[in-house]
Amino acid sequence: MLDTQKKPPLQQLPPVQVCQGAWYGDSLKADPEQWVMQLSSAEVTQLAGAADRCLEESQDISAINKGNFKLTSLLAKIEFLGTQLTSGLGFMLIKGIERDQFSTAQLAAMFYGFGAHLGNARMQNGKGHVLGHVRDLNKRSDDPSVRIYQTNERQSFHTDSADIVALLCLNKAKSGGESLLVSALTVFNEMRENHSELLACLLDPIATDRRGEIPQGMDPYFSIPVFNWYQDKLSTIYQRQYIDSAQRFDDAFKLSEQHIAALDKFDQLCNDPQLHLRMQLEPGDMQFVYNHNLLHDRTAFVDYAQPEKRRHLLRLWISAAQDRELPPVFKQRYGSIEVGARGGMQIRGVQPCAPLEPV
């Protein structure tokens, strides 16, 4: 039986989060000027020019870096974006790129180079991909070797394994596939005020399945609390499907009824339309999300039959050049927690690469 009467003293919990990042989606929906950045035609030309110069030197997208991807006036907007990610709302939708005006290689280079001015790209899988591809590969998430972005299923709210996760839309689905964002700080505040006995469970070292992407010498799961209070900052890490599937490991932290109720309440709050924000990425749009304060999701979708029209997004995991310190427990997931060199997959002998097609 759940012990819902035993509430921990509030002074034992992290404090209420009062900042711009603790937002409600229904408020932001009415004011998109807060979170949409429009690039001018001159700024897009500047971005494309830098991409073309890099592609002339090398067709290897992963060779692009802040030093060789030369920008001028656009740097001010990227600096503003970086501040918004780490100290503001925690996300931004960037519009202005006309997808049909550029090749996939150009768009990939523009996206990668733009991200390079925020930080360093990290490998996203065991193959070393620093440029990821989000497509339906006709797989199912109930297979423990499958990562859910490889399906057309609803993802559920989750975090990725980097400071910043970014997407560039190449093609959108025939229907569905909308992007959803929610502030983890707002979810925390709601639980602290109304469900403190459940919130306390989310400070325990909950196990999360690595789904086969296991760094050398590590367990097939990591054990990190959903909410982590460190140096006066709250950081969140969460993927419910992978938490559930980690229970298959005999030595993983076992979830009690109270833990399951806490996870259910967390999910319920994330899915509250008052809390989350919904948007549809159009071809050419870029979305940047700060992973420690926000969770992201994607609705299920129906795709086109024609391969060239199927939903396709490019993805970056970025270690921000300037960011908060993370709690030591994050080493289990990030390997290194050094600012600018943390997150993603770190597998010995695997070199970073940026394929232009899913492989």
Backbone torsions as a table, in degrees:
resi	resn	phi	psi	omega
1	MET	NA	139.5	179.0
2	LEU	-71.7	136.4	176.4
3	ASP	-98.3	82.3	-176.6
4	THR	-84.7	-4.7	-179.7
5	GLN	-87.3	-21.4	-175.1
6	LYS	-87.1	86.8	-178.5
7	LYS	-90.3	132.9	177.3
8	PRO	-71.6	147.9	174.5
9	PRO	-55.8	134.6	-176.4
10	LEU	-59.5	-28.3	180.0
11	GLN	-68.3	-13.4	176.4
12	GLN	-85.5	-9.0	179.7
13	LEU	-102.0	155.8	172.1
14	PRO	-56.1	154.2	-175.8
15	PRO	-73.4	165.5	173.3
16	VAL	-56.5	137.9	-178.9
17	GLN	-91.0	111.3	-178.7
18	VAL	-115.4	99.9	-177.8
19	CYS	-167.1	172.0	-179.2
20	GLN	-62.5	-27.9	-177.6
21	GLY	-74.0	-11.6	177.8
22	ALA	-93.4	75.3	-173.1
23	TRP	-108.8	165.2	175.2
24	TYR	-114.2	132.8	-174.8
25	GLY	-61.5	-36.6	-177.7
26	ASP	-65.7	-26.7	175.8
27	SER	-75.5	-42.5	-178.7
28	LEU	-69.6	-31.9	-179.8
29	LYS	-57.0	-34.9	-177.9
30	ALA	-79.9	-7.7	-175.7
31	ASP	-139.1	67.3	-176.4
32	PRO	-64.4	-16.9	178.2
33	GLU	-61.5	-20.5	177.7
34	GLN	-70.4	-28.5	-169.4
35	TRP	-129.7	6.0	174.7
36	VAL	-110.3	125.1	175.6
37	MET	-108.0	122.6	-178.9
38	GLN	-100.3	122.2	174.5
39	LEU	-85.7	137.1	175.8
40	SER	-76.6	165.0	178.2
41	SER	-61.5	-35.5	178.6
42	ALA	-66.6	-37.8	179.5
43	GLU	-70.6	-36.9	175.4
44	VAL	-65.2	-40.3	177.1
45	THR	-61.6	-41.0	177.5
46	GLN	-61.8	-43.2	180.0
47	LEU	-65.4	-44.4	-179.9
48	ALA	-66.2	-37.2	178.5
49	GLY	-63.1	-42.9	177.9
50	ALA	-63.5	-39.7	178.5
51	ALA	-64.1	-44.5	-178.9
52	ASP	-62.4	-39.7	179.0
53	ARG	-63.7	-40.9	178.7
54	CYS	-67.0	-39.9	180.0
55	LEU	-68.1	-30.1	175.4
56	GLU	-65.8	-35.5	179.7
57	GLU	-77.3	-38.0	-178.3
58	SER	-159.9	138.2	175.9
59	GLN	-82.1	-1.2	179.7
60	ASP	-83.3	105.4	-178.4
61	ILE	-59.6	-34.8	-177.2
62	SER	-68.0	-10.5	176.9
63	ALA	-80.8	-9.6	179.9
64	ILE	-72.4	138.6	176.7
65	ASN	-147.9	176.3	-177.8
66	LYS	-59.3	-34.1	-177.3
67	GLY	-71.2	-39.1	-175.8
68	ASN	-97.6	-7.8	177.3
69	PHE	-98.5	87.6	-169.5
70	LYS	-81.2	122.9	175.5
71	LEU	-126.8	159.2	179.5
72	THR	-122.1	-96.4	-174.9
73	SER	-64.5	-24.4	-179.0
74	LEU	-68.4	-18.6	-177.8
75	LEU	-60.0	-33.4	-179.8
76	ALA	-63.4	-40.8	178.9
77	LYS	-68.4	-36.5	179.4
78	ILE	-68.6	-37.5	176.6
79	GLU	-63.9	-41.8	176.6
80	PHE	-62.3	-42.6	177.9
81	LEU	-58.5	-46.4	-179.9
82	GLY	-58.2	-40.8	178.4
83	THR	-66.9	-41.1	178.6
84	GLN	-62.7	-36.4	-178.8
85	LEU	-68.2	-50.3	-172.8
86	THR	-87.3	-23.0	-174.1
87	SER	-130.3	-2.2	-177.0
88	GLY	-116.1	-132.7	-178.9
89	LEU	-64.8	-28.2	178.8
90	GLY	95.9	4.9	178.0
91	PHE	-160.4	165.0	176.4
92	MET	-159.5	138.0	172.8
93	LEU	-102.3	126.4	-174.5
94	ILE	-113.6	122.4	-175.3
95	LYS	-119.9	163.0	176.0
96	GLY	128.4	-19.0	179.0
97	ILE	-84.7	124.8	176.3
98	GLU	-89.2	109.0	-172.9
99	ARG	-55.6	-39.4	-173.7
100	ASP	-72.3	-10.5	-179.6
101	GLN	-84.8	-8.0	-172.8
102	PHE	-134.6	152.7	174.1
103	SER	-75.8	166.2	177.0
104	THR	-60.8	-39.2	178.7
105	ALA	-62.9	-42.7	178.7
106	GLN	-63.2	-45.5	-179.8
107	LEU	-63.2	-41.4	178.9
108	ALA	-62.3	-42.2	179.8
109	ALA	-67.8	-40.3	177.7
110	MET	-61.3	-45.8	-179.1
111	PHE	-64.7	-47.9	-177.3
112	TYR	-65.0	-42.3	-179.4
113	GLY	-67.8	-40.5	175.7
114	PHE	-57.8	-47.6	179.7
115	GLY	-64.6	-31.3	-179.1
116	ALA	-62.6	-24.5	178.3
117	HIS	-81.7	-5.7	173.0
118	LEU	-98.6	-26.0	-178.1
119	GLY	167.0	-160.0	-173.3
120	ASN	-104.8	131.2	178.7
121	ALA	-68.8	141.4	-179.0
122	ARG	-116.4	152.7	179.5
123	MET	-68.7	138.6	-173.5
124	GLN	-104.4	-8.6	179.8
125	ASN	-158.2	179.5	-177.2
126	GLY	-68.2	-11.6	177.6
127	LYS	-87.3	-7.1	177.6
128	GLY	88.4	15.8	-176.4
129	HIS	-69.6	118.3	172.5
130	VAL	-95.6	-12.8	170.2
131	LEU	-115.4	107.7	-176.2
132	GLY	-91.1	161.7	178.2
133	HIS	-124.7	121.7	179.1
134	VAL	-102.1	103.0	-179.4
135	ARG	-144.1	157.1	173.7
136	ASP	-78.9	116.6	179.1
137	LEU	-103.2	22.0	178.9
138	ASN	58.4	41.1	177.1
139	LYS	-114.2	171.1	-178.6
140	ARG	-124.8	141.3	-175.7
141	SER	-73.5	-13.2	177.4
142	ASP	-76.5	-4.7	170.1
143	ASP	-83.9	117.2	-174.9
144	PRO	-65.6	-8.4	176.6
145	SER	-93.2	-3.2	-175.2
146	VAL	-101.5	136.8	173.0
147	ARG	-97.1	140.9	-162.8
148	ILE	-67.4	-21.0	177.8
149	TYR	-68.0	-11.4	178.6
150	GLN	-86.5	5.4	-179.0
151	THR	-118.7	178.5	173.3
152	ASN	-104.9	14.8	-176.0
153	GLU	-79.5	160.5	169.0
154	ARG	-59.1	133.2	-174.6
155	GLN	-81.8	-38.4	-167.6
156	SER	80.6	154.4	-176.1
157	PHE	-68.1	134.9	-175.7
158	HIS	-158.9	170.6	170.5
159	THR	-113.1	158.6	172.6
160	ASP	-103.3	-175.5	-171.0
161	SER	-107.0	57.8	177.1
162	ALA	-162.7	167.4	178.0
163	ASP	-64.6	-43.0	-176.0
164	ILE	-129.4	134.0	170.9
165	VAL	-114.5	131.8	-176.4
166	ALA	-128.8	146.6	178.7
167	LEU	-129.0	144.1	168.4
168	LEU	-123.4	123.5	-179.2
169	CYS	-84.2	120.6	172.1
170	LEU	-92.1	-49.7	176.3
171	ASN	-137.1	141.6	173.0
172	LYS	-99.4	164.7	-177.0
173	ALA	-71.7	165.1	174.4
174	LYS	-60.3	-40.0	173.5
175	SER	-154.9	150.4	179.8
176	GLY	80.2	-159.6	179.9
177	GLY	72.7	27.9	178.9
178	GLU	-74.4	151.6	177.4
179	SER	-92.6	135.3	177.0
180	LEU	-124.3	138.1	177.7
181	LEU	-127.7	146.8	175.0
182	VAL	-143.9	144.9	177.7
183	SER	-80.1	119.1	175.8
184	ALA	-65.1	-27.2	178.7
185	LEU	-67.7	-39.0	177.1
186	THR	-67.4	-41.8	176.7
187	VAL	-60.0	-43.4	177.7
188	PHE	-59.0	-49.1	-178.9
189	ASN	-59.3	-42.0	179.5
190	GLU	-63.6	-41.7	179.4
191	MET	-69.8	-38.2	-179.6
192	ARG	-63.0	-39.4	-177.8
193	GLU	-76.3	-38.5	-169.9
194	ASN	-114.0	-17.9	-174.3
195	HIS	-143.9	52.9	-173.9
196	SER	-64.2	-30.9	179.5
197	GLU	-67.2	-29.9	175.7
198	LEU	-81.7	-37.4	178.7
199	LEU	-56.6	-39.5	-179.1
200	ALA	-57.9	-32.3	179.1
201	CYS	-65.9	-28.5	-177.6
202	LEU	-81.4	2.1	172.4
203	LEU	-96.8	-0.4	176.4
204	ASP	-82.1	158.7	-177.2
205	PRO	-77.3	78.7	-175.3
206	ILE	-75.8	135.7	-177.2
207	ALA	-81.8	140.2	178.3
208	THR	-129.8	127.3	-178.3
209	ASP	-65.4	135.5	175.7
210	ARG	-82.9	-7.0	177.3
211	ARG	54.5	43.5	174.3
212	GLY	87.5	-12.0	179.1
213	GLU	-92.6	81.9	-169.2
214	ILE	-109.9	113.5	175.9
215	PRO	-62.6	151.8	-177.4
216	GLN	-58.0	131.5	176.8
217	GLY	81.3	3.7	-177.8
218	MET	-105.8	160.0	174.6
219	ASP	-70.2	161.1	178.0
220	PRO	-74.8	7.0	175.4
221	TYR	-146.7	163.3	171.6
222	PHE	-120.3	156.6	-175.5
223	SER	-122.3	95.7	-177.2
224	ILE	-134.7	134.2	176.5
225	PRO	-58.7	152.7	175.5
226	VAL	-63.2	-44.8	177.3
227	PHE	-110.7	131.8	-177.7
228	ASN	-129.3	118.7	179.9
229	TRP	-102.1	116.5	-175.0
230	TYR	-150.6	127.6	-179.5
231	GLN	49.5	46.8	176.1
232	ASP	62.4	26.0	175.4
233	LYS	-130.0	140.7	176.8
234	LEU	-101.2	123.0	178.2
235	SER	-119.3	143.0	-174.6
236	THR	-121.0	142.5	172.6
237	ILE	-139.6	129.2	-170.3
238	TYR	-162.9	134.8	169.9
239	GLN	-157.3	98.7	-169.6
240	ARG	-60.7	-44.9	-178.9
241	GLN	-57.8	-38.8	-177.2
242	TYR	-76.8	-28.2	172.2
243	ILE	-65.3	-45.8	179.3
244	ASP	-62.5	-43.9	-176.6
245	SER	-72.6	-19.0	176.9
246	ALA	-69.5	-16.7	179.0
247	GLN	-67.4	-11.3	177.5
248	ARG	-71.9	-16.4	-179.3
249	PHE	-87.8	127.2	-173.6
250	ASP	-60.5	-34.8	-174.1
251	ASP	-96.7	7.2	177.8
252	ALA	-75.0	152.9	174.6
253	PHE	-56.1	125.4	-175.3
254	LYS	-89.8	133.9	-178.8
255	LEU	-80.6	128.6	173.9
256	SER	-84.9	173.4	174.9
257	GLU	-58.1	-37.1	-179.7
258	GLN	-66.2	-40.0	177.6
259	HIS	-63.5	-44.3	-179.6
260	ILE	-63.3	-40.8	177.0
261	ALA	-62.4	-37.8	178.4
262	ALA	-65.9	-42.9	177.8
263	LEU	-65.4	-39.2	177.5
264	ASP	-63.4	-40.8	178.7
265	LYS	-67.0	-40.4	176.2
266	PHE	-57.0	-48.7	179.4
267	ASP	-62.5	-42.1	-179.3
268	GLN	-60.3	-42.8	179.8
269	LEU	-67.8	-41.6	177.7
270	CYS	-58.7	-36.1	-176.4
271	ASN	-87.2	1.1	177.3
272	ASP	-71.2	120.3	-178.5
273	PRO	-58.4	-22.6	176.6
274	GLN	-72.0	-26.5	-176.4
275	LEU	-91.1	-44.5	-172.0
276	HIS	-92.2	163.5	179.0
277	LEU	-118.7	134.5	-177.6
278	ARG	-113.5	138.5	177.4
279	MET	-149.8	155.8	175.7
280	GLN	-111.4	119.4	175.7
281	LEU	-76.8	125.7	176.8
282	GLU	-93.2	156.2	178.5
283	PRO	-52.6	127.8	-177.2
284	GLY	98.9	-17.7	179.6
285	ASP	-71.4	144.6	172.0
286	MET	-118.0	138.2	176.8
287	GLN	-123.9	129.4	177.0
288	PHE	-118.9	131.7	-173.9
289	VAL	-132.7	133.3	176.5
290	TYR	-84.5	116.1	-166.5
291	ASN	-73.7	-22.5	-174.7
292	HIS	-83.2	-22.4	-179.0
293	ASN	-109.4	-17.8	-175.0
294	LEU	-121.8	153.4	167.3
295	LEU	-115.2	149.1	179.0
296	HIS	-125.8	161.1	-174.6
297	ASP	-151.4	167.9	175.0
298	ARG	-144.7	134.7	178.2
299	THR	-73.9	159.3	174.6
300	ALA	-61.7	158.7	-177.9
301	PHE	-145.1	159.4	171.7
302	VAL	-111.4	129.2	-173.7
303	ASP	-101.4	168.4	174.3
304	TYR	-75.7	154.2	176.6
305	ALA	-73.4	-34.7	-177.5
306	GLN	-72.9	125.2	-177.7
307	PRO	-55.4	-38.3	-175.8
308	GLU	-71.4	-14.0	-179.2
309	LYS	-104.7	-2.3	-173.4
310	ARG	-68.9	150.9	-179.0
311	ARG	-54.0	130.9	-175.2
312	HIS	-153.4	120.1	175.5
313	LEU	-124.3	145.2	170.4
314	LEU	-93.7	148.6	-176.4
315	ARG	-134.3	142.1	172.2
316	LEU	-122.3	140.8	164.3
317	TRP	-109.3	123.8	-172.2
318	ILE	-121.5	132.7	168.8
319	SER	-91.9	111.0	-173.3
320	ALA	-63.1	140.8	-178.7
321	ALA	-65.9	-33.6	177.6
322	GLN	-131.1	119.2	-175.4
323	ASP	-160.3	176.2	178.6
324	ARG	-67.6	160.3	167.1
325	GLU	-76.4	144.5	177.1
326	LEU	-104.0	152.1	179.6
327	PRO	-62.3	147.4	-177.4
328	PRO	-54.6	-29.9	-178.7
329	VAL	-61.0	-23.4	179.5
330	PHE	-67.1	-12.0	176.8
331	LYS	-59.7	-30.0	178.2
332	GLN	-58.2	-36.5	-176.5
333	ARG	-98.3	-38.2	-172.7
334	TYR	-94.9	-9.9	-175.1
335	GLY	75.5	-87.1	171.9
336	SER	-93.5	145.7	172.3
337	ILE	-112.2	20.2	176.9
338	GLU	-68.6	128.7	179.5
339	VAL	-57.9	129.0	-179.6
340	GLY	89.8	-8.8	-177.4
341	ALA	-143.7	43.6	-175.9
342	ARG	-134.0	157.8	176.7
343	GLY	95.4	171.4	-179.5
344	GLY	72.0	-167.7	178.9
345	MET	-94.0	136.5	175.9
346	GLN	-125.5	99.5	-174.0
347	ILE	-122.9	124.6	-176.5
348	ARG	-59.1	132.2	177.0
349	GLY	85.7	-5.7	-180.0
350	VAL	-99.0	124.5	-178.9
351	GLN	-97.2	144.8	178.9
352	PRO	-65.7	144.2	177.9
353	CYS	-148.6	162.8	-175.2
354	ALA	-135.9	75.0	179.9
355	PRO	-65.8	145.2	179.5
356	LEU	-86.0	-6.5	175.5
357	GLU	-133.4	152.2	177.5
358	PRO	-60.4	131.4	177.7
359	VAL	-136.3	NA	NA
